[in-house]
Amino acid sequence: MSPRILVIEDDPRVADLLRRGLEFQGHEVILAADGPQGRDRWAEGGFGAIVLDVMLPGINGIDLCAERRAAGDLTPVIVLTARDEDRVRERGAAAGADAFVLKPFKYSDLVGIVARLAGGTGRRTESSG
Amino acid sequence: MSLPRSQRQWRILVASVAGLLGAVALASVVSLLITLNARSVTDHAVRYDIELEDRGDDLRVAVLDVRHYHRNILFTGSSRMGLADFETANGELLAAIDALGELGINEPGIPSAADLRRMAEEYHDGFRPVIDVYGTDRSAFLAASDTGIVRLKALESLAQDIDKLGEQRAAAALTSLDAATGTATVVLVAVLAGLGLASLALGYAGLHVVGELRRLATAQEEAAARLADALRAKNDFIADASHELRTPLTVLRGNAEVGLAMDSDGPHAEALRDIVSEAERMTRLVENLLLLARSDTASLDLERESMSIEPWLVELGSRADVLAREWGAQLESRLTARGRAHLDPARLQQAVLALVDNAAKHGRAGCLVRLTARTVGDRLVIEVVDDGPGIAEADLPRIFDRFYRVDKARARARGGAGLGLAIARTLIEAHGGRIDARSTVGRGTTITISLPLVGSEREVALEVVGA
């Protein structure tokens, strides 16, 4: 069984894509549509990795990550970001994020990184280009 | 008048300045003429009219003197002293006549100096001889004396006329001086009034022109601000639109990729692959538009780091190789540059790859693209050389413009939006570098990038090359 993945993403179209793609890799995917909901799910634990958007209603993804790290949570975090979002990499790295995926991302890149960080037996983990 | 307001006011200003200068010149000339006229009138009055009066007076006094000594002789008889006085007085009379002669009198009703002299001589010549017969021929003496007195009277009357004429002439000269000065004053006052009016007009026009200039400047500032606003709005729109397109593109491509992953050999695979490649192309276009829009508003965010060039070149070479091969071209690289630079590695790689992409895309199948990187002095020089069709001289200056395509139909067929070189230039210039193109039609094109290195670690041997 592949690890459970928590996807915290407010845009339902992207969330659906991530769920579909990751489920195809054999992961169980839990969706959270805003910051506070994501925080609650994350705190429940039991995830192999968190896929985290930055611009979220309620609480910013970077702040949420920092908050969980401060609480001692070491679940791998993959931050979804656009290149020109202000210093997301720096701030994300400081907040304890493990990887960054640029939007618009390649499906194969994303599942590759999830597989690398979360482990598990993904059906097909194409290497990223 | 149909002239625009500002032009009309300029004309008023110019006309006022010209009028003012003209008035000043006129006033000067008038003052000069007044001075000259006054002086000539005064000179004339002093030199002739007043002299005439004076010398007429002198003549009269001389005549009266002669008469005085004449009467002395008449009443007391001839004495040596009386005779000497009489002769002296006669000499003075002749001198006074000469003085009038020197003045050059030539007046109607007044005899000339020569006539006066003749009269004086007639008097003297008629009276002087009979003085000697005073005691001996009393009747001849008295007859000559009477004639002499009559002659003296005539002379005195003439002297009085000259004196009076001089007086009249001097008075007339002074009156004419007065008149001349009066006229001159009127003219001067008129000119000064004109000057004052011209100054007022000048001041008025000047104020209006300054006001107009200020209005123009304000209008220009407003226009510039509006233009800047419009440009910002345009760039904001492009940035926002590009940003907003990312999500649907992610969803589009991601879903097609998921579909392909689920069924990579199925009947839909080819369609899905096309969707993926088109979505990728559109993603690149959107990213490029976003980059250019941001570079216009100076918010292009370079993530510079101090880096060693060598590993960066290795990665660049392998990426360029893959890219060239995608277009069926062959890449030959010679990457010998060394040193450190303060650059955004990803953006710089993007710039060079845009050049390689462009070269490979426009060459014939199997064409050769050469990528070289060397250190020249304290600069990193990267060249992308192709043996493609080349670029005509007329097109060369414009190839770095956005959406500029030398061969539009061909470029479109090969999927070029005409942004690659514009992106390259934007990125290179944002790094403080230079980009130039040289080309020969039929022989190929060389695009050269030059970027500053961090001085200390460049290879000493290569400095010689740049020197």
Interface residues (C-beta under 8 A of the other chain):
Chain A: D11 R13 V14 D16 L17 L18 R20 G21 F24 A82 R83 D84 D86 R89 K103 P104 F105 K106 Y107 S108 L110 R124 E126
Chain B: H243 R246 T247 P248 L249 T250 V251 R253 G254 N255 E257 V258 A261 M262 A279 T283 E287 L290 R294 D301 E303
